[in-house]
Amino acid sequence: MPIVVGIRFKKACKVYDFDVNNLELKIGDQVIVETEKGMNMGWVARGPLDKPAPPSSKQGEASLVQPFKKVIRKAAESDMERFEFNKEREEEAASICNREIDKYGLAMKLINTEYLFDSSKVVFSFISENRVDFRELVRDMANELHTRIEMRQIGVRDEAKMLGGIGPCGRMLCCSSHLVDFEPVSVKMAKEQNLSLNPAKLSGVCGRLMCCLSYEAGQSAENAANPASNCCHSPLNTCGDKSNNSSQSQPSSLPGA
C-alpha cells in the first residue's frame, strides 16, 4: 500500500495525492513533484497516509488508472530562487502579451500569466466575450519568449478567484481564500432564506450570484435558528450575526498561505 501526501500548488486549489517516494515529509514542506505537465513546486497540505493502490484491470484489458506520481525532492534554496525568477519573468511576459494584444487589436483582457516550474511553457489566462483568433499573437510571443505558449480563456468567476478582492461582507473573497470548486448558486437559494432579491445585494464582485448564498441553503427548521451551524469557513463556525449571514464568510487557514 503506497504512502501518499496531499500537495497543493496554489491557495484555494485542489489537493492532489503524490507518492512520498521514501521521503520524510510534514505539512508545510515545500516540495518538487512530477506532474503530467512537467515538474512543479507545491507544498504539503495533508500529512502522509496509507492509500490503497489503484485497482488492477482484468486480464487482457489496459488499466485506465495511472499510478501515483512521485515527490521528487524537498525544495532546495536553488528551487526557491528559480521559482522567484519565474515570477519575475511572468511580469515581463504579461507586458509583452498586453503589447501584442494592443498591436493586433484583440477583444480580450489578460488576467494572469504563469510559467511552469521548468519554464517549458507559459500559460496566459484571459477573458473575452467572444472567441478570439490569437494565432498570430501566439506566434509572435513564442518567437520572443522562446518557449511554448498556452492561451486559456476563463470566466468572470475564475477572474475573481485569480485576482482576489474584498466582498460585500468586508472580508476576502471566498473563491480566492478557501473555495476549491464553484458550487451552483441560484436565486431560489435567496428566496428560501427570505433575502432581498435586489441584484445589487445578491451579486458578488464578479457580477454573478454570491457563492455564500449556498452556505445556508437547504437548512432544516432546527438549524435555521442557528445560521452559523452550516457555515464551514470558520474554525469556530461563526460567520457573523443573523442579519448579515447571507454574505458573511471567513477565509480558512491554509498551509503555506
N, C-alpha and C positions, 0 to 999 in steps of 0.2 A: 504493500500500500504506500503510494508516494506521499511525501510530506510537502505541503504547499503553503505559500504565503499569499496574502491578498495585496496586490500592488495597485496603487493609484497614481495616475500620471498628471492629473490636474485637480484642482479643488472642485468639489461638487461634480465629480465624474464617476463612472462605474469603477468598481474594484475587480481586477482580473487576477485569476489564480495562476501562479507560476511555481514550478518545482524549485525547492530551495537549493538543489544541487550541492548538498552536503555543506552548506554554509550556515554559520550561526548568525541568525538574523533576529532582530526585535523590532517592535513597532517604532516607526520614525526613521529607520535606517534608509539612507539614500542608496539606491542600487541601480546597476545597469542590467537590463534584461533583453532577451531576444524576442522580437515580435515579428509578425508577418511582414511588416514594412521595413524591418531592419532593427538595429539597436536603438533603445530608448532608455531614458532615465526617469525613474519614478521613486516613490517611497513606500515603505511597508505600512499598510493601513490596517492589516489584520494579521495577527500572530500566526506562527506555524501551527498547522493542524494536519492530521491524517485525513486523506480523502481517497475514496475508492477510485481505482483506475477505471478509465472508460471501458464500457462493456465490449467484449470481443465479438466480432462478427461471426456469422455462421460460415461453415466450411465452403469455400468457393466464392464467397462474397467479399468485396473490398470493404474495409472499415471506413465509415464516414466520420468517425470521431478521432480527431488528432490527439496525440499525447500532449501533456502539458509542456509548454515552453519553459526554458530554464532561466533562472537568475544567473547571469554570467559572473558578476562580482559585485562587491560593495563599491560604491562610487569613491574614487580617489580624488585627490586635490586636482589632478590634471583633468579629470572628468568634469569637475565643477567649473574649472576655467574654460573648458570647451563649451559648456552649457551657457556660461555668461557671454562667451564670444558669439555664440549663435544668436543670443538675444540682441546683441549689437548689430549683427548682420540683418536681423529681421527689420530693424528700423530703416536701414539702408534699402532693403528690398521693397519695403512698403512705399518709400519715397519714389523709387523707380517705377513701381506699379501705378501709383497715382499719376505720375507724369505721363506714362503710356496711355492711361485711361483718358486723360485730357487730350492727348495727341490724336487719338482715334475718335474722340467724342462719344464714348460708350456710355449708355444709360445704366450705370452700375456704381455702387458705393462700396469701397473696400472697408472691411470691418476688422479683419485680423490677419496677421502674417505669422507663419510658424515654420521654422526649419526643423527637419528631423535631426536627431542627435548626431548622426554620422554625416549630416549635410548632403545626403544623397538626393534630397527633394525639399522643395519649399512649397508650402500649401497656402494659397490665398483664399480667404473666405470673404464672400461679398454678398450683397443683397441687390436685387433688381426685380422690378415688377414684371418684366418680360424676359424672354430668352435672349441671351447675348451671344453674338458671334465674336469670340475673342481669340480666334486662331492667329491672327497677325500679332496681337498683343503678346500671346504666349511665345511665339517665335522670337520676337524681339527680346523678351525678358530672358529666354533661355540662352540667347547669344550673349547677353550682358552678364548674367549671373552664373553661367556655366554649370548649371545643374538642372535636374528635372523640375518641371513646373506643374502644379495641380491647381486648377481653379474650382472652388467648391461654393456652389450657391446655397445660401442658408435662408431661413425665415426670420421674421421680426422677433420671435421669441428666442431664437438662438442668438440673435444680435444682442438682446438684453442680457442673456446669460454670459456672453463673452465680455461685454463692456462693463456690466455691473451698474450699480447706482443705488439710489435711495427710494424706497417705495412710499406710498401714501401714509403708511404707518410710522414712518420716520426711521425705519431700520433698513439694513442692507437687503437687496432683492433676494427673495427665497431661491430663485433659479440660479443665481451666481454664488450663493453662500452655502446651500446644503442640498437642494433638489438635484437628484441624479437624472430622473426622467420627467418629461412633461405629461401630467395626467390630464385626461379630457375634462374640460370645465364647461358648464352650460348655465344659461340663465335660470333654468329650473332649480339649480342649487341655491341661487339667491332667493328665489321665491319661497323655497322650503324653510329658509332661515328668516323669513319676514324682513328682508333687507330692501332698501330703496332700490328701485330699478333704474335709477339715474345712471346712464352710461358713463358719465364723468367719474362717478364714485365706484363703479364696478370694474373699470378698466385700469390696467397697470401701465407702466411707462412704455411698454411695447405696443399699446393700443388694443391689446386683447384682454379678455376677462382675466382677472387676477387669479393666480394659481391657488391663493389661500382660500378661495371660495369653496374648494373641495375638502378643506380640512375638517369641517364640521358638518358636511353634507351626509344625510342618512343617519344621523344620531337618533337613538331611541329616546322616548319621552323621559326616561330616567336620567340619561346623560345630558339632555337639553338644559337641565337646571344647572349643570356644571360645564360651561363652554370650554374649559381647559382640558376636559377629560379625553378629548380626541386630538389634542394638539401634540405633535410628535417632534417639534423643533427645539423645545427647551428641556434641559435635563430635569427641571423642576416641574415640567408640564404646566407652565403658566405662560399664556400669551397675551396677557392684558386683561382689561376689565370687560364686562359683558357688552357694554355699549360699543366697543370697538373690536370685537373678536373676529369680525369678518376679514380684517386686513392685518391683524397683528400676527407677527411671526418672529421667531428668534433664531438666528443662524446657529447651527450645531457646530461644535468644535471638532475640526478635522485635523488629523496628524499631519504635521509638516506644513500647515497653513500659515 
